């Protein structure tokens, strides 16, 4: 992404929105009380096999944690460790972990035989494994409701289900801190669900670049807020402005509000009276690859 350039390639909904090959997804919906046995450890024969030949979808909080773990700016992290792809159905651009360019396609943070080098800051998809999590959008009367649900992922190589450690889905989420990640990402995931709403808009390349910046490139987004005309246009309280300047989590959640404004989903930001909003700046440039 040198020079502010992000290569964004197209993909279809069926190709990569799922972290897992659907053949290994168990067709049974789980609730938080569902019980199962599982343990992953260095002594198990299949250790780290789940870290190869997989597409790992990244959330905003994933990127925030990993780039801080590595001590590098978000631009550098995205350039070195991710690829960006546009979902053809929703027109949303998403970041995926850049796997090794060989037949095994290993995670860049995997070291054999020791395992994950950023384990305490690993992505939420890795935290959930062998449980998968998804969100269902449904309409109840006049309101659209987003409902989370869970499922098992059972790959042939995985022996963890034969271990004796007992869990419920709820206790597994808490132990792996997946519930923390879900809370941080929930508003953003609800934005993603808008792709099937009546009257939805397709994002043009400029809006795709802004969506990507606000979702993943927090350091660039901070500069966009404080070094452009943004503060002259939008009505932010002094306390909120200072909070998002110094608190990355607050900045991330503010970025979600900006995405809602960008996509005309709701009045998420207030324009100052008498000010004409500027043309929306692009953040990183984009290109598409078929």
C-alpha positions as CSV (number, residue, x, y, z in Angstrom):
1,X,0.0,0.0,0.0
2,X,3.0,2.3,-0.5
3,X,2.0,5.8,-1.5
4,X,-1.6,5.2,-0.2
5,X,-2.4,2.5,-2.8
6,X,-4.5,-0.5,-1.9
7,X,-5.1,-3.2,-4.5
8,X,-8.7,-4.4,-4.1
9,X,-9.8,-7.5,-6.0
10,X,-13.3,-8.7,-6.7
11,X,-14.7,-11.9,-5.2
12,X,-18.1,-13.5,-5.1
13,X,-20.2,-13.9,-1.9
14,X,-19.6,-17.7,-2.0
15,X,-15.9,-17.5,-2.4
16,X,-14.5,-15.9,0.7
17,X,-17.1,-14.4,3.0
18,X,-16.8,-17.6,5.0
19,X,-13.6,-18.4,6.8
20,X,-14.3,-22.1,6.4
21,X,-14.9,-24.5,3.6
22,X,-18.7,-25.1,3.9
23,X,-18.1,-28.9,3.6
24,X,-16.7,-28.9,7.2
25,X,-19.5,-26.7,8.6
26,X,-21.9,-28.9,10.6
27,X,-25.5,-28.2,9.6
28,X,-26.9,-27.7,13.1
29,X,-27.5,-24.4,14.7
30,X,-26.0,-24.1,18.2
31,X,-27.1,-21.9,21.2
32,X,-24.9,-20.6,24.0
33,X,-25.7,-23.6,26.2
34,X,-24.6,-26.2,23.7
35,X,-22.0,-28.5,25.2
36,X,-18.9,-29.9,23.6
37,X,-15.4,-31.3,24.3
38,X,-12.3,-29.6,22.9
39,X,-8.7,-28.8,23.5
40,X,-5.9,-27.6,21.3
41,X,-2.3,-27.9,22.5
42,X,1.2,-28.5,21.3
43,X,1.1,-32.2,22.1
44,X,-1.8,-32.9,19.8
45,X,-0.9,-34.4,16.4
46,X,-3.0,-31.9,14.4
47,X,-1.5,-28.8,16.1
48,X,-1.3,-25.7,13.7
49,X,-2.9,-27.6,10.8
50,X,-5.9,-25.3,11.0
51,X,-3.6,-22.3,10.3
52,X,-3.1,-23.2,6.7
53,X,-5.1,-23.2,3.4
54,X,-7.8,-20.9,4.8
55,X,-9.1,-17.4,4.1
56,X,-9.1,-15.4,7.3
57,X,-11.6,-12.5,7.2
58,X,-10.5,-9.6,9.3
59,X,-12.6,-7.2,11.4
60,X,-11.7,-3.7,12.4
61,X,-10.8,-4.7,16.0
62,X,-8.7,-7.6,14.6
63,X,-6.5,-5.1,12.7
64,X,-6.4,-2.7,15.7
65,X,-5.1,-5.4,18.0
66,X,-2.6,-6.9,15.5
67,X,-1.0,-3.7,14.3
68,X,-0.6,-2.6,17.9
69,X,0.9,-6.0,18.9
70,X,3.5,-5.5,16.1
71,X,4.0,-1.9,17.0
72,X,3.5,-0.6,13.4
73,X,1.0,1.9,11.8
74,X,-2.2,0.6,10.3
75,X,-1.0,1.5,6.8
76,X,2.1,-0.7,7.2
77,X,0.2,-3.6,8.6
78,X,-2.4,-3.5,5.8
79,X,0.3,-3.3,3.2
80,X,2.4,-6.2,4.6
81,X,-0.1,-8.6,6.0
82,X,-3.4,-8.2,4.2
83,X,-5.2,-8.4,0.9
84,X,-8.3,-6.4,0.1
85,X,-11.2,-7.8,-1.8
86,X,-14.6,-6.4,-2.9
87,X,-17.7,-8.5,-2.4
88,X,-19.4,-8.2,-5.7
89,X,-22.9,-8.5,-4.2
90,X,-22.6,-5.8,-1.5
91,X,-19.8,-3.8,-3.1
92,X,-18.1,-3.6,0.3
93,X,-14.3,-4.0,0.5
94,X,-12.9,-6.3,3.1
95,X,-9.4,-7.1,4.4
96,X,-8.1,-10.7,4.6
97,X,-4.9,-12.0,6.1
98,X,-2.3,-12.4,3.5
99,X,-1.3,-16.1,3.5
100,X,2.0,-17.5,2.3
101,X,2.2,-17.8,-1.5
102,X,2.8,-21.5,-1.6
103,X,0.8,-24.7,-1.7
104,X,0.3,-24.7,2.1
105,X,-0.8,-21.0,2.3
106,X,0.3,-20.7,5.9
107,X,-0.6,-17.8,8.2
108,X,2.2,-15.3,8.3
109,X,2.2,-15.5,12.1
110,X,2.5,-19.2,12.3
111,X,5.9,-20.6,13.5
112,X,6.2,-24.4,13.5
113,X,6.3,-26.1,15.9
114,X,5.6,-23.3,18.4
115,X,2.3,-22.1,16.9
116,X,1.0,-18.5,16.7
117,X,3.4,-15.7,17.4
118,X,0.6,-13.2,18.1
119,X,-1.7,-15.6,20.0
120,X,-3.1,-13.2,22.6
121,X,-3.9,-10.8,19.8
122,X,-5.1,-13.3,17.1
123,X,-8.2,-12.6,15.0
124,X,-11.7,-13.3,16.3
125,X,-12.2,-16.1,13.6
126,X,-9.2,-17.9,15.1
127,X,-10.5,-17.4,18.6
128,X,-13.9,-19.0,17.8
129,X,-12.4,-22.2,16.2
130,X,-13.8,-24.9,16.2
131,X,-17.0,-22.9,16.6
132,X,-18.2,-20.7,13.8
133,X,-20.3,-17.6,14.3
134,X,-22.7,-15.9,11.9
135,X,-25.4,-13.2,11.9
136,X,-28.9,-13.6,10.6
137,X,-30.9,-10.6,9.5
138,X,-34.7,-10.8,9.8
139,X,-37.6,-8.5,9.8
140,X,-39.9,-8.4,12.9
141,X,-42.9,-6.2,12.2
142,X,-41.4,-2.8,11.1
143,X,-38.0,-3.5,12.6
144,X,-34.9,-5.3,11.2
145,X,-33.3,-7.5,13.8
146,X,-29.8,-9.0,13.7
147,X,-29.5,-12.3,15.4
148,X,-26.2,-14.1,16.1
149,X,-25.9,-17.9,16.0
150,X,-23.2,-20.5,16.1
151,X,-22.2,-23.8,14.4
152,X,-19.4,-26.4,14.7
153,X,-16.5,-26.6,12.2
154,X,-15.2,-30.2,12.0
155,X,-12.2,-30.7,9.8
156,X,-10.8,-34.2,9.2
157,X,-7.4,-33.4,10.6
158,X,-8.8,-31.8,13.8
159,X,-8.5,-34.1,16.9
160,X,-9.4,-31.5,19.4
161,X,-13.0,-32.8,19.8
162,X,-11.6,-36.0,21.2
163,X,-10.0,-34.2,24.2
164,X,-11.6,-34.2,27.6
165,X,-12.0,-30.5,28.3
166,X,-15.7,-29.6,28.5
167,X,-17.2,-26.3,27.3
168,X,-20.4,-24.6,26.4
169,X,-20.5,-22.2,23.5
170,X,-20.9,-19.4,26.0
171,X,-17.9,-20.5,28.2
172,X,-15.7,-21.0,25.1
173,X,-16.5,-17.5,23.8
174,X,-15.6,-16.0,27.2
175,X,-12.4,-18.1,27.6
176,X,-11.2,-17.2,24.1
177,X,-12.3,-13.5,24.5
178,X,-14.4,-13.9,21.4
179,X,-17.2,-12.1,23.3
180,X,-15.0,-9.1,23.7
181,X,-14.3,-9.0,20.0
182,X,-17.9,-9.4,19.1
183,X,-18.8,-6.5,21.2
184,X,-16.2,-4.3,19.6
185,X,-17.2,-5.3,16.1
186,X,-21.0,-5.6,16.5
187,X,-22.0,-2.2,15.1
188,X,-19.7,-2.7,12.1
189,X,-21.1,-6.2,11.4
190,X,-24.6,-4.7,11.4
191,X,-23.5,-2.2,8.8
192,X,-22.4,-5.2,6.6
193,X,-25.9,-6.6,6.8
194,X,-27.4,-3.6,4.9
195,X,-26.5,-5.2,1.6
196,X,-29.9,-6.8,1.3
197,X,-32.0,-3.8,2.4
198,X,-34.5,-2.3,0.0
199,X,-33.1,0.7,-1.8
200,X,-29.5,-0.2,-1.0
201,X,-26.8,1.7,-2.8
202,X,-23.7,0.2,-4.5
203,X,-20.5,1.8,-3.4
204,X,-18.4,3.5,-6.1
205,X,-14.6,3.2,-6.0
206,X,-14.2,6.4,-3.9
207,X,-16.7,5.3,-1.3
208,X,-15.1,1.8,-1.3
209,X,-11.8,3.4,-0.4
210,X,-13.4,5.5,2.4
211,X,-15.2,2.4,3.7
212,X,-11.9,0.5,3.8
213,X,-10.1,3.4,5.4
214,X,-12.7,3.9,8.1
215,X,-12.9,0.1,8.7
216,X,-9.3,-0.8,8.9
217,X,-6.8,2.1,8.5
218,X,-7.3,3.9,11.8
219,X,-4.1,5.9,11.6
220,X,-5.0,7.3,8.2
221,X,-8.6,7.9,9.4
222,X,-7.3,9.9,12.3
223,X,-5.4,12.1,10.0
224,X,-8.4,12.4,7.8
225,X,-10.5,13.7,10.8
226,X,-7.9,16.1,12.2
227,X,-5.8,17.2,9.3
228,X,-8.6,17.9,6.7
229,X,-11.7,20.1,6.7
230,X,-13.6,17.4,8.7
231,X,-13.7,19.2,12.0
232,X,-14.8,22.4,10.2
233,X,-17.7,20.6,8.6
234,X,-19.0,18.2,11.3
235,X,-20.4,19.2,14.7
236,X,-18.4,17.3,17.3
237,X,-18.3,18.2,21.0
238,X,-14.8,19.1,22.3
239,X,-14.8,16.2,24.7
240,X,-15.6,13.7,21.9
241,X,-13.0,15.2,19.6
242,X,-10.3,14.8,22.3
243,X,-11.5,11.2,23.1
244,X,-11.2,10.0,19.5
245,X,-7.8,11.8,19.1
246,X,-6.3,9.8,22.0
247,X,-8.4,6.6,22.3
248,X,-8.1,4.2,19.4
249,X,-11.2,2.2,20.4
250,X,-13.3,5.3,20.5
251,X,-11.8,6.3,17.2
252,X,-12.8,2.9,15.7
253,X,-16.4,3.3,16.9
254,X,-16.5,6.8,15.6
255,X,-15.3,5.5,12.2
256,X,-18.4,3.2,12.2
257,X,-20.6,6.3,12.5
258,X,-18.7,7.8,9.6
259,X,-19.4,4.7,7.5
260,X,-23.1,5.0,8.3
261,X,-23.0,8.7,7.2
262,X,-21.0,7.7,4.1
263,X,-23.6,5.0,3.2
264,X,-26.5,7.3,4.0
265,X,-27.8,4.7,6.5
266,X,-28.8,7.2,9.1
267,X,-28.0,10.7,10.5
268,X,-24.9,9.4,12.2
269,X,-23.0,12.7,12.1
270,X,-24.3,16.2,12.3
271,X,-23.1,18.8,9.8
272,X,-22.5,22.3,11.2
273,X,-25.3,24.7,10.4
274,X,-24.6,26.8,7.3
275,X,-21.7,24.5,6.2
276,X,-21.9,22.7,2.9
277,X,-20.3,19.2,3.3
278,X,-17.2,18.8,1.1
279,X,-16.8,16.1,-1.5
280,X,-15.9,13.0,0.5
281,X,-12.2,12.3,0.5
282,X,-11.0,9.0,-0.7
283,X,-8.4,7.8,1.8
284,X,-6.4,5.1,0.0
285,X,-6.9,4.7,-3.8
286,X,-8.3,1.5,-5.1
287,X,-8.1,-0.8,-8.1
288,X,-10.1,-3.9,-8.9
289,X,-8.8,-7.1,-10.2
290,X,-11.1,-9.7,-11.8
